[in-house]
Structures are given as C-alpha cells and as structure tokens.
C-alpha cells in the first residue's frame, strides 16, 4: 500500500448525499476475481445512459476534472452493502482521498485498509469546497494526513480528526498483510520453536 502523508491534487465535486456502494460499483461487476480493473466501472450507472452513451454533465465524464485524486461528496458516503469492491473501484480510478461530512462505518474501514484517506469535515465546510470545486477552474486541495488539515491555498483551512492507529497505517503504507509482516522475525522464531517442540514430542 502506498504511504499517504500529504497530497495536493485537483478536487472533483460529487454533490450528492447517501452515495451507496451499489452506485459506486454496481453488483454486476462483483464477479471479477481481481482487485484491479474496477475503476472502469466506477459510478457506472451514473456515467452513461441505458444505451451506453456517456452522460456528459456527470463529473467523471467532465474533462475539467480529469486526473483528480480528491473527491468531495455529501453526507453518508459509502452507505449500503459492505462490499470492499467500492474501495477498490475508487482507488483503481485514482482517488486517494474522499472528503465528506459523514461516511458509512464499514466503508470507512474498507477504504482505510486500501490506502484511501477519508476526511470528515462539517457540512458547511464541505458545501464550501463543493462550490469552489464546481466554480473555480483547476481547483486544488492539499490534504495533509500528518498535520490533519485540508487547505486550498486561497484561504480555506480546516482540521479533521483521525484515528491514531489508522493514521499510522496510512502514513507508513501498511495494510493488514504489511502489519503482519512487520513481525516476521518473531513469527519465524515462534514457528521454529513450535516445530522443534513438536519434533521432540514425536521422538
């Protein structure tokens, strides 16, 4: 997992509340066995018509926001089913941070384990960012996980709370496997002692 310390990026506004995981990655794409390639199907039903034509006024199809790594959205982002694929799709598309007033609990956990920083700001602050990102060309934000701040270089600055353990994992780039491998020497020692003890019992 790539470490996350400070990110400066173009910000994409998704001015919708209660964005659920079935909209983030629709159920028909959950049959894939890989963890990559989901970015092509992110917000699939919102990106195109039933006939398969791109919906030009949807933000993911708007060239002004191409390459954005920060997504701004309304409250209760990530609600719905517990599918981890939602985090995979956001990450695979290129998003490294999502800013919203609130997030669904299971999605919050899944996102953190996949290297995505979820920033909770007040509704007033998020509304300001949504407006700025919608009206100011090339509107960029800086999300500093180390300082726990969001700034835009234009006067906006907000602080956010963050769980210390989750912060440690993201800053160091450690997913669950990475956390386990930090104790590799101790695990090897335990297994060796365990094998030797079983061998002595067998004799």
C-alpha positions in Angstrom: 0.0 0.0 0.0 1.4 3.4 -1.0 2.1 5.7 2.0 -0.1 8.7 2.4 1.4 11.8 4.0 0.4 14.9 2.0 -1.5 15.0 -1.2 -2.1 18.1 -3.4 -4.5 17.4 -6.3 -7.3 18.6 -8.4 -10.6 18.2 -6.5 -13.7 16.7 -8.0 -17.1 17.7 -6.7 -19.8 15.0 -6.4 -22.7 17.0 -4.9 -24.8 14.0 -3.9 -25.8 12.6 -0.5 -26.2 9.0 0.5 -24.0 7.7 -2.3 -24.2 3.9 -1.7 -21.8 1.2 -2.6 -24.1 -0.2 -5.4 -23.7 3.1 -7.2 -20.0 3.3 -6.5 -19.6 -0.2 -8.1 -22.8 -1.9 -9.4 -23.4 -5.5 -8.4 -22.9 -7.0 -11.9 -19.2 -6.2 -11.7 -18.6 -8.1 -8.4 -17.9 -11.4 -10.3 -14.4 -10.3 -11.1 -11.7 -12.2 -9.1 -9.0 -9.5 -9.4 -8.8 -6.5 -7.1 -7.8 -4.3 -10.1 -9.8 -3.0 -13.1 -12.8 -1.8 -11.1 -12.0 1.9 -11.9 -13.6 1.4 -15.4 -16.9 0.7 -13.7 -16.9 3.4 -11.0 -20.3 5.1 -10.8 -21.1 3.1 -14.0 -24.9 3.8 -14.0 -24.3 7.5 -13.5 -21.7 7.8 -16.2 -23.8 6.5 -19.1 -27.3 6.1 -20.4 -29.1 2.8 -20.7 -28.0 2.9 -24.3 -24.4 3.2 -23.3 -23.9 6.8 -24.2 -21.8 9.0 -21.9 -23.7 11.4 -19.7 -21.6 14.5 -20.4 -22.6 16.5 -17.4 -21.6 13.9 -14.9 -18.4 14.9 -13.2 -16.4 11.7 -14.0 -17.0 12.5 -17.7 -16.1 16.1 -17.3 -12.6 16.8 -18.7 -12.2 19.7 -16.3 -11.7 17.1 -13.5 -9.5 14.6 -15.3 -6.8 13.3 -13.1 -8.4 14.4 -9.8 -7.3 12.3 -6.8 -9.5 14.1 -4.3 -13.3 13.5 -4.3 -15.7 15.8 -2.4 -19.1 14.4 -1.7 -22.2 14.8 0.5 -23.0 13.1 3.8 -23.3 9.3 4.4 -20.9 8.5 1.6 -20.4 4.7 1.1 -23.7 3.6 2.7 -25.4 0.3 1.6 -23.8 -3.1 1.3 -20.4 -3.9 2.8 -18.6 -4.7 -0.5 -14.9 -3.9 -0.4 -15.1 -3.5 -4.1 -16.3 0.0 -3.6 -12.9 1.0 -2.1 -11.1 -1.0 -4.9 -13.0 0.9 -7.6 -12.3 4.4 -6.1 -8.6 3.5 -5.6 -8.3 2.0 -9.1 -9.8 5.1 -10.7 -7.2 7.2 -9.0 -8.8 8.6 -5.9 -6.6 8.8 -2.8 -8.8 10.9 -0.6 -12.6 11.5 -0.1 -13.9 14.5 1.8 -17.5 14.3 3.2 -19.4 15.2 6.3 -20.0 11.5 7.2 -19.2 8.1 6.0 -20.8 4.7 6.4 -18.8 2.7 9.1 -18.0 -0.4 7.1 -17.0 1.6 4.0 -14.8 3.8 6.3 -12.9 0.6 7.4 -12.6 -0.8 3.9 -11.3 2.4 2.5 -8.6 2.8 5.1 -7.4 -0.7 4.5 -7.0 0.1 0.8 -5.0 3.3 1.2 -7.8 5.8 0.9 -7.9 8.7 3.4 -11.5 9.6 4.4 -11.7 13.2 5.7 -14.7 14.2 7.8 -15.5 18.0 7.7 -18.6 19.9 8.7 -21.4 20.2 6.2 -20.7 23.9 5.9 -17.1 23.3 5.1 -17.9 20.6 2.5 -20.5 22.8 0.9 -17.9 25.5 0.5 -15.5 23.0 -1.1 -18.2 21.7 -3.4 -19.0 25.2 -4.5 -15.3 26.1 -5.0 -14.6 22.9 -7.0 -17.6 23.5 -9.2 -16.9 27.1 -10.0 -13.1 27.7 -9.8 -11.1 26.3 -12.7 -8.4 23.8 -11.7 -9.4 24.0 -8.0 -6.8 22.1 -6.0 -6.7 21.0 -2.4 -3.9 19.8 -0.2 -4.8 17.0 2.3 -2.1 16.6 4.9 -2.7 13.4 6.9 0.4 14.2 9.0 -1.0 17.6 10.0 -4.6 16.5 9.7 -5.5 19.6 7.7 -7.2 20.5 4.4 -6.1 23.7 2.6 -6.6 25.2 -0.8 -4.0 28.0 -0.8 -6.8 30.5 -1.2 -7.7 31.0 2.5 -9.6 27.8 3.2 -8.2 25.7 6.0 -9.8 23.0 8.1 -8.6 20.5 10.6 -10.0 17.0 10.9 -9.9 14.2 13.5 -8.3 10.9 12.6 -7.9 7.6 14.5 -4.2 7.4 15.5 -3.8 3.7 14.6 -5.4 4.2 11.2 -3.2 7.2 10.6 -0.1 5.2 11.5 -1.0 2.5 8.9 -1.8 5.0 6.1 1.3 7.2 6.7 3.5 4.1 6.8 1.7 2.4 3.9 0.7 -0.7 5.9 -2.3 -2.8 5.1 -3.2 -5.9 7.1 -0.6 -8.0 5.5 2.0 -5.3 5.9 1.2 -5.0 9.6 1.7 -8.8 10.0 5.0 -8.8 8.1 6.4 -6.2 10.5 6.6 -9.1 13.0 8.1 -11.5 10.5 11.2 -12.3 12.6 9.1 -13.1 15.7 6.7 -15.2 13.7 9.7 -17.2 12.2 11.1 -17.7 15.7 7.8 -18.9 17.0 7.3 -21.3 14.2 10.8 -22.7 14.6 10.3 -23.2 18.3 6.9 -24.8 17.6 8.3 -27.2 15.1 11.1 -28.2 17.4 8.8 -28.8 20.3 6.5 -31.0 18.1 9.6 -32.9 16.8 10.7 -33.6 20.4 7.3 -34.8 21.4 7.2 -37.1 18.3 10.5 -38.7 19.5 
